[in-house]
Amino acid sequence: MIIFLASKISFVTSSNPPCLDLQKSIITNRGNSMKKIFLNFMFTTLLLAAFLSCNSVEPPPDDSAANTITLTAEWTDLYRINVKWNRAKADTLEPFTYRLTQTDEQGNKTTKEFIITGADTNYTAGEVDSLPMGTRYWFNVEGYNSEGKLKDTSRTLSAKTLSPTSHDIVWQIDTLGNGFLYDVWGVDENNVWAVGAANVQGGSSGIIKWDGNNWNVFPSFAGIKQGIFGFDENNIFVVGDYTNRGVVGIWNGSNWTEYRDDYFISRGDTVYPLRSVWGSSPTDVWAVGDNGTIIHWDGSEWRKEQGIVGTNNSFWDLWGVDANSIYTVTGSLTNHSQLWYYDGTLWKNISENIPGVLKNFYTVWVDKSNSGFIAGNTVLRMNRNILTEETGINALKVLTVVRGNGFNDVIFGGQRGTVFHFNGVEFKEYPKLRAYEGPLNEILGAQVFGNKIFLVGYTDKALVYIGTK
């Protein structure tokens, strides 16, 4: 054992090549003592085997699969999973085939082959034959050249279809003194901002912040705030009305930068009061408002969208999927509401997709799969610009806001405290909230998290409804 340890230390610490150290060890550890003959013999045998293995030549590792394909799950719903992957580094001039393997929980595999003509591609599992709800799948992509040789591969991706969420929600209603709240947005359930006007600890303000326990005054700016949306605590956008013209505030984590009428007029734009704001990133933000106003932020400046024709109605709400798929609705008491869609280049009036006549809508929401709802005096379900009337909901009052955490967790709010929850399969109303009427009791804003729901509005006071799932 002493000889073995000494030799092992010599092998690790020597600066000589390992095989040369092994040869020296064989010579050094031979002795004349009969007591060591057996140990030396065994030890020498082991070292000789290692020595011979050093002279063998192993084949080089197969590094043809360079692993430059990045496979991601873009979105999931109750019946589908959408995956996306990029073009392989080896996919240059010669024909290149991508083989997608999908494996279910029982180990069954299905494969499909693709050719990428752009920078990336995607595939929706369950688009033709729906997948079961709440089921996990594994995906892998391999890239082959024209000779059928494996040239690249992705890591295995795991994704699961959604399951219906619970309707069991415990509600509490907070009154925040004289005022009104129009909209709410948050980073998480302990960092939530609401806009409008409310009296809270620390005084009255047009912007208040929830810290997980209390609402507190947050720094504000001039004007009536009607819409809020953000990306993190250092990128928050608030829009509203200042002297009957549009106003925008951008929060950078320390202070607000304001954009008022003089800013827009200097660019030749007349921007009317703004009601809603949404963006795909801090450098791609849209806001909508009265008299057909739509403005866009590119990270440096705001510009009014000049291509909006055919409407002088007010845009009430705005929501999108990404930079190339955004929706906004107009509200009207006398005319059919309009649905507008932005495809990444132009805003288009797609109101012809709205079934029936004299439908008035005030709110829109879609998830990453481009599925969602528009709501007002009725509710329509939307799937990639295809609209159908929703028969599973019976709202007695006009619905003024819809927001979701996914297509299996959507909240609707409206007049007289009307609240519905959609769990992906069915709707449930909460009549106790509707019973709390007051003079008006209208819900105008909503934010849905995994465990919490925030609704804001007003009666004769500013109201906040907090639902705990």
HELIX and SHEET records of a PDB file:
HELIX    1   1 ILE A    2  THR A   13  1                                  12    
HELIX    2   2 PRO A   18  THR A   28  1                                  11    
HELIX    3   3 MET A   34  LYS A   36  5                                   3    
HELIX    4   4 ILE A   37  ASN A   55  1                                  19    
HELIX    5   5 ASP A  261  ILE A  265  1                                   5    
HELIX    6   6 ASP A  290  GLY A  292  5                                   3    
HELIX    7   7 SER A  351  ASN A  353  5                                   3    
HELIX    8   8 GLN A  415  GLY A  417  5                                   3    
HELIX    9   9 PRO A  431  ALA A  435  1                                   5    
SHEET    1   A 3 LEU A  71  THR A  76  0                                        
SHEET    2   A 3 ILE A  81  ASN A  86 -1                                        
SHEET    3   A 3 ASP A 120  ALA A 125 -1                                        
SHEET    1   B 4 LYS A 109  PHE A 114  0                                        
SHEET    2   B 4 THR A  97  THR A 103 -1                                        
SHEET    3   B 4 ARG A 136  TYR A 144 -1                                        
SHEET    4   B 4 LEU A 150  THR A 153 -1                                        
SHEET    1   C 4 LYS A 109  PHE A 114  0                                        
SHEET    2   C 4 THR A  97  THR A 103 -1                                        
SHEET    3   C 4 ARG A 136  TYR A 144 -1                                        
SHEET    4   C 4 LEU A 157  LYS A 160 -1                                        
SHEET    1   D 4 VAL A 170  THR A 175  0                                        
SHEET    2   D 4 ALA A 462  THR A 468 -1                                        
SHEET    3   D 4 LYS A 452  TYR A 458 -1                                        
SHEET    4   D 4 GLU A 442  VAL A 448 -1                                        
SHEET    1   E 4 PHE A 180  ASP A 188  0                                        
SHEET    2   E 4 ASN A 191  VAL A 200 -1                                        
SHEET    3   E 4 GLY A 203  TRP A 210 -1                                        
SHEET    4   E 4 TRP A 215  VAL A 217 -1                                        
SHEET    1   F 4 ILE A 224  ASP A 232  0                                        
SHEET    2   F 4 ASN A 235  TYR A 242 -1                                        
SHEET    3   F 4 ARG A 245  TRP A 251 -1                                        
SHEET    4   F 4 TRP A 256  TYR A 259 -1                                        
SHEET    1   G 4 LEU A 274  SER A 281  0                                        
SHEET    2   G 4 ASP A 284  GLY A 289 -1                                        
SHEET    3   G 4 ILE A 294  TRP A 297 -1                                        
SHEET    4   G 4 TRP A 302  LYS A 304 -1                                        
SHEET    1   H 4 SER A 314  ASP A 322  0                                        
SHEET    2   H 4 SER A 325  GLY A 331 -1                                        
SHEET    3   H 4 LEU A 339  TYR A 342 -1                                        
SHEET    4   H 4 TRP A 347  ASN A 349 -1                                        
SHEET    1   I 4 PHE A 361  VAL A 366  0                                        
SHEET    2   I 4 SER A 371  GLY A 376 -1                                        
SHEET    3   I 4 VAL A 379  ASN A 383 -1                                        
SHEET    4   I 4 ILE A 386  GLU A 389 -1                                        
SHEET    1   J 4 LEU A 399  GLY A 404  0                                        
SHEET    2   J 4 VAL A 410  GLY A 414 -1                                        
SHEET    3   J 4 VAL A 419  PHE A 422 -1                                        
SHEET    4   J 4 PHE A 427  GLU A 429 -1                                        
END                                                                             
